[in-house]
């Protein structure tokens, strides 16, 4: 499987596929497969990119 999380950069908006109640978060950093995201309803969360494929939010 290709690591789709590798395209995530600071400032991008994402959603956790299993935690939609966390809201839309903003990527703070992406280093070594660890992605730090600031979610409005969960705060700052470090996600293991090898276990969770975050969903990028494309703004028009």
Helices and strands as residue ranges (DSSP letters): G 4-7, E 13-15, G 20-22, E 25-31, E 34-39, E 43-48, E 55-56
